[in-house]
C-alpha cells in the first residue's frame, strides 16, 4: 500500500487550515474540540456537560445506597 497520497493530502489539508485561520483568526471561536475529536458548538458542549454531570451524580448516589 502506497501511503504517499495520504501524506500529501494531509499536508495540503493542514496547509489550507493554516491559511484559513490566518485569514480568519476568529472563525473557530464558537466551537470546541472534544477529547474524541468531535467539533461542537458551545451550546452542544454545555448540554453534553450537563448530561455528563447528571450521569455522574446518579452514579455517585447509586454507589452510596446500601440495600
Secondary structure, DSSP 8 states (H G I E B T S, - for coil): ---HHHHHHHHHHHHHHHHHHHH-TTTTTTEEE-TTS-EEEHHHHHHHHHHHHHHHHHHHHHHH---
